[in-house]
Amino acid sequence: MIVRAASFGLFVCLMVLAVYTVRHYLFTLNRLFGRHRQPYIDIAFADWPVLTVLVPAHNEERVIGHALDALLASEYPADRFVVVPIDDRSTDGTWPILEDYAARFPGRVLPRRRTTGSMPGKAAGLEEVSREAGGDVHIVFDADYVPGPRLLRQLAAPFLDPEVGAVMGRVVPLNVGDALLPRLLDLERSAGYQVDQQARMNLGLVPQYGGTVGGVRVAALRQVGGWRTDTLAEDTDMTLRLVLEGWSVVYQNRSECYEEVPESWPARERQIRRWASGHTQAFARYAGRLLRNPSRLPWWTVVDGLLLLGVYLVPVVMLLGWVCTLLLFYAGHPPGYLPLAFLVVSSFNTIGNFAAFFEVAAAVRLDGSRHRVRLLPLLFMGFLVSFAASLRATFSRGSWRRRHGPIQWDKTERYRDPSADLATLLASTRDASPAGPRVDEIPAGVPDLGGVPS
């Protein structure tokens, strides 16, 4: 009985890993040799939608000034957007900074302060403010992000298509420098966006709205019931609800925005654990609905949606595969060399936070900065951290059960000098992914550092 169960379990694990491996190969080959689909990026003149730009913040005094400066320097028509920073229980100098911007830019910066009487968390802040905010589209930026002057226009352009419910841009690390972890995360971000997200866009699958550097159509937001406040991954949750209601999600690879990535391994582990918990919650909540397919979605959309939801469960599948292998070995029925070899190779190649290692190499080539590929072997350290954090998140009770208590902010440490100006910040991307900012994304006064192949 044990032998039969272990054999069946090993077979299932190998099939799941094989599907993810084929998926990574398909995405990589599509990006290297397929048609690049980005139908909205070159729209320059239109009757632009009215935007409300939401910037959730919790203790962000070191970075939020840069985000507001960059947004106010946007080339989007000034009478067509307002910036609404959301201060959620900050205990540092965030609120005085927001008050100063509101005084200097009346009518353009409209800060909201959330106090102890309301539910904490990013999703709760977005839901509370979104119910009252106007506009056709709500664009969201985390407080550490630095958008270029044309980014709002690029993110707004897809909403001229009435079938588009959400848009996602590309995230590029700002604080790469010489430290190892930010450089490894730079590689992962390149693969996750340059290959994974753009391949989904090319193939008509499910690009993921990532919760920042993106936006949601207000009509679509209302249709799906607004932001859910009982989830750790409001972005994944929103993506699935929009898709299930028949809305399209668009990814714009050339719509780049710069972020701070963790510089310490404990901070990275907490980040992965939070993402994995959120994905696991979304898997438990939406996998069944995807399979029932009430909206009659194409089968490839359903499959890609399930694979997207299950990406952080792959470490569990690998662990179960190794457990089944050991059971068979000690029961006197060791698996053949081929299944064992496949399990070993899959264990090394399948995980990398949305990007297998061969996707990283392809992304580096597409970005035109091939020298970064020399760090590829060191990604194994990131694999181990992702593996452990994903397992820890998956086996925690909170990942599977519906949350009834408040979601607390899991604060990511900031490293930026708040006195640095925008020119200095974006000049630091000379060594960052992909190869510095694009020519059309450089604010006035910043030297041209080169562009990025699309």
Contacts in CASP RR format, 6 or more apart in sequence:
PFRMAT RR
TARGET T0000
AUTHOR 0000-0000-0000
METHOD contacts of the structure
MODEL  1
MIVRAASFGLFVCLMVLAVYTVRHYLFTLNRLFGRHRQPYIDIAFADWPV
LTVLVPAHNEERVIGHALDALLASEYPADRFVVVPIDDRSTDGTWPILED
YAARFPGRVLPRRRTTGSMPGKAAGLEEVSREAGGDVHIVFDADYVPGPR
LLRQLAAPFLDPEVGAVMGRVVPLNVGDALLPRLLDLERSAGYQVDQQAR
MNLGLVPQYGGTVGGVRVAALRQVGGWRTDTLAEDTDMTLRLVLEGWSVV
YQNRSECYEEVPESWPARERQIRRWASGHTQAFARYAGRLLRNPSRLPWW
TVVDGLLLLGVYLVPVVMLLGWVCTLLLFYAGHPPGYLPLAFLVVSSFNT
IGNFAAFFEVAAAVRLDGSRHRVRLLPLLFMGFLVSFAASLRATFSRGSW
RRRHGPIQWDKTERYRDPSADLATLLASTRDASPAGPRVDEIPAGVPDLG
GVPS
2 327 0 8 1.000
2 331 0 8 1.000
3 327 0 8 1.000
3 328 0 8 1.000
3 331 0 8 1.000
3 333 0 8 1.000
6 324 0 8 1.000
6 327 0 8 1.000
6 328 0 8 1.000
6 331 0 8 1.000
7 324 0 8 1.000
7 328 0 8 1.000
7 333 0 8 1.000
7 335 0 8 1.000
9 320 0 8 1.000
9 321 0 8 1.000
9 324 0 8 1.000
10 321 0 8 1.000
10 324 0 8 1.000
10 325 0 8 1.000
10 328 0 8 1.000
10 335 0 8 1.000
10 339 0 8 1.000
10 343 0 8 1.000
13 317 0 8 1.000
13 318 0 8 1.000
13 320 0 8 1.000
13 321 0 8 1.000
13 324 0 8 1.000
13 343 0 8 1.000
14 321 0 8 1.000
14 339 0 8 1.000
14 342 0 8 1.000
14 343 0 8 1.000
14 346 0 8 1.000
16 314 0 8 1.000
16 317 0 8 1.000
17 314 0 8 1.000
17 317 0 8 1.000
17 318 0 8 1.000
17 342 0 8 1.000
17 343 0 8 1.000
17 346 0 8 1.000
17 350 0 8 1.000
18 342 0 8 1.000
18 346 0 8 1.000
19 307 0 8 1.000
20 307 0 8 1.000
20 311 0 8 1.000
20 314 0 8 1.000
20 346 0 8 1.000
20 350 0 8 1.000
21 346 0 8 1.000
21 349 0 8 1.000
21 350 0 8 1.000
21 356 0 8 1.000
23 307 0 8 1.000
24 349 0 8 1.000
24 350 0 8 1.000
24 355 0 8 1.000
24 356 0 8 1.000
24 358 0 8 1.000
24 359 0 8 1.000
25 358 0 8 1.000
26 199 0 8 1.000
26 203 0 8 1.000
27 195 0 8 1.000
27 196 0 8 1.000
27 199 0 8 1.000
27 200 0 8 1.000
27 359 0 8 1.000
28 195 0 8 1.000
28 199 0 8 1.000
28 356 0 8 1.000
28 358 0 8 1.000
28 359 0 8 1.000
28 362 0 8 1.000
30 199 0 8 1.000
30 202 0 8 1.000
30 203 0 8 1.000
31 194 0 8 1.000
31 195 0 8 1.000
31 198 0 8 1.000
31 199 0 8 1.000
31 202 0 8 1.000
31 362 0 8 1.000
31 363 0 8 1.000
31 366 0 8 1.000
32 362 0 8 1.000
32 365 0 8 1.000
32 366 0 8 1.000
34 202 0 8 1.000
35 202 0 8 1.000
36 198 0 8 1.000
36 202 0 8 1.000
36 253 0 8 1.000
36 454 0 8 1.000
37 201 0 8 1.000
37 202 0 8 1.000
37 204 0 8 1.000
38 201 0 8 1.000
38 252 0 8 1.000
38 253 0 8 1.000
38 254 0 8 1.000
38 454 0 8 1.000
40 154 0 8 1.000
40 157 0 8 1.000
40 158 0 8 1.000
40 160 0 8 1.000
40 161 0 8 1.000
40 250 0 8 1.000
40 252 0 8 1.000
41 154 0 8 1.000
41 157 0 8 1.000
41 252 0 8 1.000
41 254 0 8 1.000
41 255 0 8 1.000
41 454 0 8 1.000
43 153 0 8 1.000
43 157 0 8 1.000
43 160 0 8 1.000
44 153 0 8 1.000
46 157 0 8 1.000
46 160 0 8 1.000
48 76 0 8 1.000
48 77 0 8 1.000
48 80 0 8 1.000
48 153 0 8 1.000
48 156 0 8 1.000
49 80 0 8 1.000
49 135 0 8 1.000
49 136 0 8 1.000
49 137 0 8 1.000
49 156 0 8 1.000
49 159 0 8 1.000
49 160 0 8 1.000
50 80 0 8 1.000
50 81 0 8 1.000
50 134 0 8 1.000
50 135 0 8 1.000
50 136 0 8 1.000
50 137 0 8 1.000
51 76 0 8 1.000
51 80 0 8 1.000
51 81 0 8 1.000
51 82 0 8 1.000
51 135 0 8 1.000
51 136 0 8 1.000
51 137 0 8 1.000
51 138 0 8 1.000
51 139 0 8 1.000
51 152 0 8 1.000
51 156 0 8 1.000
52 81 0 8 1.000
52 82 0 8 1.000
52 84 0 8 1.000
52 133 0 8 1.000
52 134 0 8 1.000
52 135 0 8 1.000
52 137 0 8 1.000
52 138 0 8 1.000
52 139 0 8 1.000
53 71 0 8 1.000
53 81 0 8 1.000
53 82 0 8 1.000
53 83 0 8 1.000
53 84 0 8 1.000
53 138 0 8 1.000
53 139 0 8 1.000
53 140 0 8 1.000
53 141 0 8 1.000
53 152 0 8 1.000
54 84 0 8 1.000
54 86 0 8 1.000
54 126 0 8 1.000
54 129 0 8 1.000
54 130 0 8 1.000
54 133 0 8 1.000
54 138 0 8 1.000
54 139 0 8 1.000
54 140 0 8 1.000
54 141 0 8 1.000
55 64 0 8 1.000
55 67 0 8 1.000
55 68 0 8 1.000
55 71 0 8 1.000
55 83 0 8 1.000
55 84 0 8 1.000
55 85 0 8 1.000
55 86 0 8 1.000
55 140 0 8 1.000
55 141 0 8 1.000
55 142 0 8 1.000
55 143 0 8 1.000
56 86 0 8 1.000
56 88 0 8 1.000
56 121 0 8 1.000
56 122 0 8 1.000
56 125 0 8 1.000
56 126 0 8 1.000
56 140 0 8 1.000
56 142 0 8 1.000
56 143 0 8 1.000
57 64 0 8 1.000
57 85 0 8 1.000
57 86 0 8 1.000
57 87 0 8 1.000
57 88 0 8 1.000
57 90 0 8 1.000
57 94 0 8 1.000
57 98 0 8 1.000
57 143 0 8 1.000
58 87 0 8 1.000
58 88 0 8 1.000
58 89 0 8 1.000
58 90 0 8 1.000
58 94 0 8 1.000
58 121 0 8 1.000
58 122 0 8 1.000
58 409 0 8 1.000
58 411 0 8 1.000
59 90 0 8 1.000
59 91 0 8 1.000
59 92 0 8 1.000
59 94 0 8 1.000
59 411 0 8 1.000
60 90 0 8 1.000
60 92 0 8 1.000
60 94 0 8 1.000
60 143 0 8 1.000
60 144 0 8 1.000
60 414 0 8 1.000
61 90 0 8 1.000
61 92 0 8 1.000
61 93 0 8 1.000
61 94 0 8 1.000
61 97 0 8 1.000
61 418 0 8 1.000
62 414 0 8 1.000
62 415 0 8 1.000
62 416 0 8 1.000
62 417 0 8 1.000
62 418 0 8 1.000
63 143 0 8 1.000
63 144 0 8 1.000
63 260 0 8 1.000
63 414 0 8 1.000
63 416 0 8 1.000
63 418 0 8 1.000
64 85 0 8 1.000
64 94 0 8 1.000
64 97 0 8 1.000
64 98 0 8 1.000
64 143 0 8 1.000
65 97 0 8 1.000
65 101 0 8 1.000
65 418 0 8 1.000
66 146 0 8 1.000
66 416 0 8 1.000
66 418 0 8 1.000
66 420 0 8 1.000
66 422 0 8 1.000
66 425 0 8 1.000
67 141 0 8 1.000
67 143 0 8 1.000
67 144 0 8 1.000
67 145 0 8 1.000
67 146 0 8 1.000
67 147 0 8 1.000
68 83 0 8 1.000
68 85 0 8 1.000
68 101 0 8 1.000
68 109 0 8 1.000
69 422 0 8 1.000
70 146 0 8 1.000
70 147 0 8 1.000
70 148 0 8 1.000
70 149 0 8 1.000
70 422 0 8 1.000
70 443 0 8 1.000
71 83 0 8 1.000
71 141 0 8 1.000
71 147 0 8 1.000
71 152 0 8 1.000
72 83 0 8 1.000
72 105 0 8 1.000
72 108 0 8 1.000
72 109 0 8 1.000
73 148 0 8 1.000
73 149 0 8 1.000
73 422 0 8 1.000
73 443 0 8 1.000
73 444 0 8 1.000
74 81 0 8 1.000
74 147 0 8 1.000
74 148 0 8 1.000
74 149 0 8 1.000
74 150 0 8 1.000
74 151 0 8 1.000
74 152 0 8 1.000
74 153 0 8 1.000
75 149 0 8 1.000
75 150 0 8 1.000
75 152 0 8 1.000
75 153 0 8 1.000
76 152 0 8 1.000
76 153 0 8 1.000
76 156 0 8 1.000
78 108 0 8 1.000
81 139 0 8 1.000
81 152 0 8 1.000
82 107 0 8 1.000
82 108 0 8 1.000
82 109 0 8 1.000
82 110 0 8 1.000
83 108 0 8 1.000
83 109 0 8 1.000
83 110 0 8 1.000
84 109 0 8 1.000
84 110 0 8 1.000
84 111 0 8 1.000
84 112 0 8 1.000
84 129 0 8 1.000
84 133 0 8 1.000
85 98 0 8 1.000
85 101 0 8 1.000
85 109 0 8 1.000
85 111 0 8 1.000
85 112 0 8 1.000
85 143 0 8 1.000
86 111 0 8 1.000
86 112 0 8 1.000
86 114 0 8 1.000
86 125 0 8 1.000
86 126 0 8 1.000
86 129 0 8 1.000
87 94 0 8 1.000
87 95 0 8 1.000
87 98 0 8 1.000
87 111 0 8 1.000
87 112 0 8 1.000
87 113 0 8 1.000
87 114 0 8 1.000
88 114 0 8 1.000
88 120 0 8 1.000
88 121 0 8 1.000
88 122 0 8 1.000
88 124 0 8 1.000
88 125 0 8 1.000
88 409 0 8 1.000
89 114 0 8 1.000
89 115 0 8 1.000
89 116 0 8 1.000
89 120 0 8 1.000
89 409 0 8 1.000
95 111 0 8 1.000
95 113 0 8 1.000
98 109 0 8 1.000
98 111 0 8 1.000
98 113 0 8 1.000
99 111 0 8 1.000
101 109 0 8 1.000
101 111 0 8 1.000
102 109 0 8 1.000
102 110 0 8 1.000
102 111 0 8 1.000
112 128 0 8 1.000
112 129 0 8 1.000
114 120 0 8 1.000
114 124 0 8 1.000
114 125 0 8 1.000
114 128 0 8 1.000
118 124 0 8 1.000
118 125 0 8 1.000
118 128 0 8 1.000
119 125 0 8 1.000
119 229 0 8 1.000
119 406 0 8 1.000
119 407 0 8 1.000
120 406 0 8 1.000
120 407 0 8 1.000
120 408 0 8 1.000
120 409 0 8 1.000
121 229 0 8 1.000
121 406 0 8 1.000
121 407 0 8 1.000
121 408 0 8 1.000
121 409 0 8 1.000
122 234 0 8 1.000
122 409 0 8 1.000
123 227 0 8 1.000
123 228 0 8 1.000
123 229 0 8 1.000
123 231 0 8 1.000
123 234 0 8 1.000
123 407 0 8 1.000
124 227 0 8 1.000
124 229 0 8 1.000
124 406 0 8 1.000
124 407 0 8 1.000
125 227 0 8 1.000
126 138 0 8 1.000
126 140 0 8 1.000
126 227 0 8 1.000
126 234 0 8 1.000
127 226 0 8 1.000
127 227 0 8 1.000
127 228 0 8 1.000
127 229 0 8 1.000
130 138 0 8 1.000
130 218 0 8 1.000
130 221 0 8 1.000
130 226 0 8 1.000
130 227 0 8 1.000
134 218 0 8 1.000
135 218 0 8 1.000
136 159 0 8 1.000
136 217 0 8 1.000
136 218 0 8 1.000
136 219 0 8 1.000
137 156 0 8 1.000
137 159 0 8 1.000
137 215 0 8 1.000
137 216 0 8 1.000
137 217 0 8 1.000
137 218 0 8 1.000
138 215 0 8 1.000
138 216 0 8 1.000
138 218 0 8 1.000
138 221 0 8 1.000
139 152 0 8 1.000
139 155 0 8 1.000
139 156 0 8 1.000
139 214 0 8 1.000
139 215 0 8 1.000
140 211 0 8 1.000
140 212 0 8 1.000
140 214 0 8 1.000
140 215 0 8 1.000
140 216 0 8 1.000
141 147 0 8 1.000
141 212 0 8 1.000
141 213 0 8 1.000
141 214 0 8 1.000
141 257 0 8 1.000
142 211 0 8 1.000
142 212 0 8 1.000
142 259 0 8 1.000
144 259 0 8 1.000
144 260 0 8 1.000
144 412 0 8 1.000
144 414 0 8 1.000
144 416 0 8 1.000
145 212 0 8 1.000
145 213 0 8 1.000
145 257 0 8 1.000
145 258 0 8 1.000
145 259 0 8 1.000
146 174 0 8 1.000
146 257 0 8 1.000
146 258 0 8 1.000
146 259 0 8 1.000
146 422 0 8 1.000
146 425 0 8 1.000
146 426 0 8 1.000
147 213 0 8 1.000
147 257 0 8 1.000
147 258 0 8 1.000
148 257 0 8 1.000
148 437 0 8 1.000
148 441 0 8 1.000
148 442 0 8 1.000
148 443 0 8 1.000
149 441 0 8 1.000
149 442 0 8 1.000
149 443 0 8 1.000
149 444 0 8 1.000
150 440 0 8 1.000
150 441 0 8 1.000
151 213 0 8 1.000
151 255 0 8 1.000
151 256 0 8 1.000
151 257 0 8 1.000
151 441 0 8 1.000
154 169 0 8 1.000
154 252 0 8 1.000
154 254 0 8 1.000
154 255 0 8 1.000
155 167 0 8 1.000
155 169 0 8 1.000
155 213 0 8 1.000
155 214 0 8 1.000
155 215 0 8 1.000
155 252 0 8 1.000
155 255 0 8 1.000
158 164 0 8 1.000
158 167 0 8 1.000
158 250 0 8 1.000
158 252 0 8 1.000
159 165 0 8 1.000
159 167 0 8 1.000
159 217 0 8 1.000
161 248 0 8 1.000
161 250 0 8 1.000
163 247 0 8 1.000
163 248 0 8 1.000
164 217 0 8 1.000
164 247 0 8 1.000
164 248 0 8 1.000
164 249 0 8 1.000
164 250 0 8 1.000
165 216 0 8 1.000
165 217 0 8 1.000
165 220 0 8 1.000
165 242 0 8 1.000
165 247 0 8 1.000
165 248 0 8 1.000
165 249 0 8 1.000
166 209 0 8 1.000
166 214 0 8 1.000
166 215 0 8 1.000
166 216 0 8 1.000
166 217 0 8 1.000
166 220 0 8 1.000
166 238 0 8 1.000
166 239 0 8 1.000
166 242 0 8 1.000
166 247 0 8 1.000
166 249 0 8 1.000
166 250 0 8 1.000
167 209 0 8 1.000
167 214 0 8 1.000
167 215 0 8 1.000
167 249 0 8 1.000
167 250 0 8 1.000
167 251 0 8 1.000
167 252 0 8 1.000
168 197 0 8 1.000
168 207 0 8 1.000
168 208 0 8 1.000
168 209 0 8 1.000
168 210 0 8 1.000
168 211 0 8 1.000
168 213 0 8 1.000
168 214 0 8 1.000
168 215 0 8 1.000
168 249 0 8 1.000
168 250 0 8 1.000
168 251 0 8 1.000
168 252 0 8 1.000
169 193 0 8 1.000
169 213 0 8 1.000
169 214 0 8 1.000
169 251 0 8 1.000
169 252 0 8 1.000
169 253 0 8 1.000
169 255 0 8 1.000
169 256 0 8 1.000
169 257 0 8 1.000
170 193 0 8 1.000
170 194 0 8 1.000
170 197 0 8 1.000
170 213 0 8 1.000
170 251 0 8 1.000
170 252 0 8 1.000
170 253 0 8 1.000
170 254 0 8 1.000
170 255 0 8 1.000
170 256 0 8 1.000
170 257 0 8 1.000
171 189 0 8 1.000
171 193 0 8 1.000
171 212 0 8 1.000
171 213 0 8 1.000
171 256 0 8 1.000
171 257 0 8 1.000
171 259 0 8 1.000
172 189 0 8 1.000
172 256 0 8 1.000
172 257 0 8 1.000
172 258 0 8 1.000
172 259 0 8 1.000
172 429 0 8 1.000
172 432 0 8 1.000
172 433 0 8 1.000
172 434 0 8 1.000
172 436 0 8 1.000
172 437 0 8 1.000
173 182 0 8 1.000
173 185 0 8 1.000
173 186 0 8 1.000
173 189 0 8 1.000
173 258 0 8 1.000
173 259 0 8 1.000
173 260 0 8 1.000
173 261 0 8 1.000
173 432 0 8 1.000
173 433 0 8 1.000
174 258 0 8 1.000
174 259 0 8 1.000
174 260 0 8 1.000
174 261 0 8 1.000
174 416 0 8 1.000
174 425 0 8 1.000
174 426 0 8 1.000
174 428 0 8 1.000
174 429 0 8 1.000
174 432 0 8 1.000
175 182 0 8 1.000
175 260 0 8 1.000
175 261 0 8 1.000
175 263 0 8 1.000
175 415 0 8 1.000
175 416 0 8 1.000
175 428 0 8 1.000
175 432 0 8 1.000
176 182 0 8 1.000
176 183 0 8 1.000
176 186 0 8 1.000
176 261 0 8 1.000
176 429 0 8 1.000
176 431 0 8 1.000
176 432 0 8 1.000
176 433 0 8 1.000
177 183 0 8 1.000
177 428 0 8 1.000
177 431 0 8 1.000
177 432 0 8 1.000
179 263 0 8 1.000
180 378 0 8 1.000
181 261 0 8 1.000
181 262 0 8 1.000
181 263 0 8 1.000
181 264 0 8 1.000
181 265 0 8 1.000
181 268 0 8 1.000
182 261 0 8 1.000
182 262 0 8 1.000
182 263 0 8 1.000
183 372 0 8 1.000
183 375 0 8 1.000
184 375 0 8 1.000
184 378 0 8 1.000
184 379 0 8 1.000
184 381 0 8 1.000
184 382 0 8 1.000
185 261 0 8 1.000
185 262 0 8 1.000
185 268 0 8 1.000
186 261 0 8 1.000
186 372 0 8 1.000
186 432 0 8 1.000
186 433 0 8 1.000
187 360 0 8 1.000
187 363 0 8 1.000
187 364 0 8 1.000
187 372 0 8 1.000
187 375 0 8 1.000
187 376 0 8 1.000
187 379 0 8 1.000
187 433 0 8 1.000
188 352 0 8 1.000
188 353 0 8 1.000
188 354 0 8 1.000
188 355 0 8 1.000
188 360 0 8 1.000
188 379 0 8 1.000
189 261 0 8 1.000
189 433 0 8 1.000
190 360 0 8 1.000
190 363 0 8 1.000
190 364 0 8 1.000
190 367 0 8 1.000
190 372 0 8 1.000
190 433 0 8 1.000
190 434 0 8 1.000
191 354 0 8 1.000
191 355 0 8 1.000
191 356 0 8 1.000
191 359 0 8 1.000
191 360 0 8 1.000
191 362 0 8 1.000
191 363 0 8 1.000
192 353 0 8 1.000
192 354 0 8 1.000
192 355 0 8 1.000
192 359 0 8 1.000
192 363 0 8 1.000
193 251 0 8 1.000
193 253 0 8 1.000
193 363 0 8 1.000
194 253 0 8 1.000
194 362 0 8 1.000
194 363 0 8 1.000
194 366 0 8 1.000
194 367 0 8 1.000
194 434 0 8 1.000
195 355 0 8 1.000
195 359 0 8 1.000
195 362 0 8 1.000
195 363 0 8 1.000
195 366 0 8 1.000
196 354 0 8 1.000
196 355 0 8 1.000
196 359 0 8 1.000
197 207 0 8 1.000
197 208 0 8 1.000
197 251 0 8 1.000
197 253 0 8 1.000
198 251 0 8 1.000
198 253 0 8 1.000
199 205 0 8 1.000
200 206 0 8 1.000
200 207 0 8 1.000
200 208 0 8 1.000
200 251 0 8 1.000
200 304 0 8 1.000
201 207 0 8 1.000
201 250 0 8 1.000
201 251 0 8 1.000
201 253 0 8 1.000
203 300 0 8 1.000
204 300 0 8 1.000
204 301 0 8 1.000
205 300 0 8 1.000
205 301 0 8 1.000
205 304 0 8 1.000
205 305 0 8 1.000
206 239 0 8 1.000
206 243 0 8 1.000
206 249 0 8 1.000
206 301 0 8 1.000
206 304 0 8 1.000
206 305 0 8 1.000
206 308 0 8 1.000
207 249 0 8 1.000
207 250 0 8 1.000
207 251 0 8 1.000
208 235 0 8 1.000
208 236 0 8 1.000
208 239 0 8 1.000
208 249 0 8 1.000
208 251 0 8 1.000
208 308 0 8 1.000
209 215 0 8 1.000
209 216 0 8 1.000
209 235 0 8 1.000
209 238 0 8 1.000
209 239 0 8 1.000
209 242 0 8 1.000
209 249 0 8 1.000
210 235 0 8 1.000
210 236 0 8 1.000
210 239 0 8 1.000
211 234 0 8 1.000
211 235 0 8 1.000
211 238 0 8 1.000
212 235 0 8 1.000
212 257 0 8 1.000
212 259 0 8 1.000
213 255 0 8 1.000
213 257 0 8 1.000
213 259 0 8 1.000
216 238 0 8 1.000
216 242 0 8 1.000
217 247 0 8 1.000
220 242 0 8 1.000
220 245 0 8 1.000
220 247 0 8 1.000
221 227 0 8 1.000
223 245 0 8 1.000
223 247 0 8 1.000
224 238 0 8 1.000
224 241 0 8 1.000
224 242 0 8 1.000
224 245 0 8 1.000
225 241 0 8 1.000
227 234 0 8 1.000
227 238 0 8 1.000
228 234 0 8 1.000
228 237 0 8 1.000
228 238 0 8 1.000
229 407 0 8 1.000
230 402 0 8 1.000
230 403 0 8 1.000
230 404 0 8 1.000
230 405 0 8 1.000
230 407 0 8 1.000
231 237 0 8 1.000
231 278 0 8 1.000
231 281 0 8 1.000
231 282 0 8 1.000
231 285 0 8 1.000
231 403 0 8 1.000
231 407 0 8 1.000
232 274 0 8 1.000
232 277 0 8 1.000
232 278 0 8 1.000
232 281 0 8 1.000
232 403 0 8 1.000
232 407 0 8 1.000
233 274 0 8 1.000
233 275 0 8 1.000
233 277 0 8 1.000
233 278 0 8 1.000
233 279 0 8 1.000
233 281 0 8 1.000
233 282 0 8 1.000
236 278 0 8 1.000
236 279 0 8 1.000
236 282 0 8 1.000
236 308 0 8 1.000
236 309 0 8 1.000
237 278 0 8 1.000
237 281 0 8 1.000
237 282 0 8 1.000
237 285 0 8 1.000
237 286 0 8 1.000
239 249 0 8 1.000
239 308 0 8 1.000
240 282 0 8 1.000
240 285 0 8 1.000
240 286 0 8 1.000
240 289 0 8 1.000
240 290 0 8 1.000
240 305 0 8 1.000
240 309 0 8 1.000
241 286 0 8 1.000
242 249 0 8 1.000
243 249 0 8 1.000
243 297 0 8 1.000
243 301 0 8 1.000
243 305 0 8 1.000
244 286 0 8 1.000
244 289 0 8 1.000
244 290 0 8 1.000
244 294 0 8 1.000
244 295 0 8 1.000
244 297 0 8 1.000
245 295 0 8 1.000
246 295 0 8 1.000
246 297 0 8 1.000
253 454 0 8 1.000
254 438 0 8 1.000
254 452 0 8 1.000
254 454 0 8 1.000
256 437 0 8 1.000
256 438 0 8 1.000
256 441 0 8 1.000
256 452 0 8 1.000
258 425 0 8 1.000
258 426 0 8 1.000
258 429 0 8 1.000
258 432 0 8 1.000
258 437 0 8 1.000
260 412 0 8 1.000
260 414 0 8 1.000
260 415 0 8 1.000
260 416 0 8 1.000
262 268 0 8 1.000
262 271 0 8 1.000
262 412 0 8 1.000
262 413 0 8 1.000
263 413 0 8 1.000
263 415 0 8 1.000
264 413 0 8 1.000
265 385 0 8 1.000
267 412 0 8 1.000
267 413 0 8 1.000
268 382 0 8 1.000
268 385 0 8 1.000
269 385 0 8 1.000
269 388 0 8 1.000
269 389 0 8 1.000
270 389 0 8 1.000
270 410 0 8 1.000
270 412 0 8 1.000
271 410 0 8 1.000
271 412 0 8 1.000
272 353 0 8 1.000
272 385 0 8 1.000
272 386 0 8 1.000
272 389 0 8 1.000
272 390 0 8 1.000
272 393 0 8 1.000
273 389 0 8 1.000
273 390 0 8 1.000
273 392 0 8 1.000
273 393 0 8 1.000
274 393 0 8 1.000
274 410 0 8 1.000
275 312 0 8 1.000
275 393 0 8 1.000
276 312 0 8 1.000
276 389 0 8 1.000
276 390 0 8 1.000
276 392 0 8 1.000
276 393 0 8 1.000
276 394 0 8 1.000
276 399 0 8 1.000
277 393 0 8 1.000
277 396 0 8 1.000
277 398 0 8 1.000
277 399 0 8 1.000
278 393 0 8 1.000
278 399 0 8 1.000
279 309 0 8 1.000
279 310 0 8 1.000
279 311 0 8 1.000
279 312 0 8 1.000
279 313 0 8 1.000
280 312 0 8 1.000
280 313 0 8 1.000
280 393 0 8 1.000
280 394 0 8 1.000
280 399 0 8 1.000
280 400 0 8 1.000
281 398 0 8 1.000
281 399 0 8 1.000
281 400 0 8 1.000
281 403 0 8 1.000
282 309 0 8 1.000
283 309 0 8 1.000
283 310 0 8 1.000
283 313 0 8 1.000
284 399 0 8 1.000
284 400 0 8 1.000
286 309 0 8 1.000
287 306 0 8 1.000
287 309 0 8 1.000
290 297 0 8 1.000
290 302 0 8 1.000
290 305 0 8 1.000
290 306 0 8 1.000
290 309 0 8 1.000
291 302 0 8 1.000
291 306 0 8 1.000
293 302 0 8 1.000
311 354 0 8 1.000
312 390 0 8 1.000
312 393 0 8 1.000
312 394 0 8 1.000
313 390 0 8 1.000
313 394 0 8 1.000
314 350 0 8 1.000
314 351 0 8 1.000
314 390 0 8 1.000
315 351 0 8 1.000
315 386 0 8 1.000
315 387 0 8 1.000
315 390 0 8 1.000
315 391 0 8 1.000
315 394 0 8 1.000
316 390 0 8 1.000
316 391 0 8 1.000
316 394 0 8 1.000
318 343 0 8 1.000
318 346 0 8 1.000
318 347 0 8 1.000
318 350 0 8 1.000
318 351 0 8 1.000
318 387 0 8 1.000
319 391 0 8 1.000
321 343 0 8 1.000
322 343 0 8 1.000
322 347 0 8 1.000
325 334 0 8 1.000
325 335 0 8 1.000
325 340 0 8 1.000
325 343 0 8 1.000
328 334 0 8 1.000
328 335 0 8 1.000
329 335 0 8 1.000
334 340 0 8 1.000
348 357 0 8 1.000
348 380 0 8 1.000
348 383 0 8 1.000
349 356 0 8 1.000
349 357 0 8 1.000
349 358 0 8 1.000
350 356 0 8 1.000
351 383 0 8 1.000
351 386 0 8 1.000
351 387 0 8 1.000
351 390 0 8 1.000
352 379 0 8 1.000
352 382 0 8 1.000
352 383 0 8 1.000
352 386 0 8 1.000
353 382 0 8 1.000
353 386 0 8 1.000
355 363 0 8 1.000
357 376 0 8 1.000
357 379 0 8 1.000
360 373 0 8 1.000
360 376 0 8 1.000
360 379 0 8 1.000
361 373 0 8 1.000
361 376 0 8 1.000
364 370 0 8 1.000
364 372 0 8 1.000
364 373 0 8 1.000
365 373 0 8 1.000
366 453 0 8 1.000
367 433 0 8 1.000
367 434 0 8 1.000
367 435 0 8 1.000
367 452 0 8 1.000
367 453 0 8 1.000
368 434 0 8 1.000
368 435 0 8 1.000
368 452 0 8 1.000
368 453 0 8 1.000
369 433 0 8 1.000
369 434 0 8 1.000
369 435 0 8 1.000
372 433 0 8 1.000
393 399 0 8 1.000
416 425 0 8 1.000
422 443 0 8 1.000
422 446 0 8 1.000
423 443 0 8 1.000
423 445 0 8 1.000
423 446 0 8 1.000
423 447 0 8 1.000
426 437 0 8 1.000
426 442 0 8 1.000
426 443 0 8 1.000
426 446 0 8 1.000
426 449 0 8 1.000
427 446 0 8 1.000
427 447 0 8 1.000
427 449 0 8 1.000
429 436 0 8 1.000
429 437 0 8 1.000
429 449 0 8 1.000
430 436 0 8 1.000
430 449 0 8 1.000
434 451 0 8 1.000
434 452 0 8 1.000
434 453 0 8 1.000
435 449 0 8 1.000
435 450 0 8 1.000
435 451 0 8 1.000
435 452 0 8 1.000
436 449 0 8 1.000
436 450 0 8 1.000
436 451 0 8 1.000
436 452 0 8 1.000
437 446 0 8 1.000
437 449 0 8 1.000
437 450 0 8 1.000
437 451 0 8 1.000
437 452 0 8 1.000
438 450 0 8 1.000
438 451 0 8 1.000
438 452 0 8 1.000
439 448 0 8 1.000
439 450 0 8 1.000
439 451 0 8 1.000
442 448 0 8 1.000
442 449 0 8 1.000
END
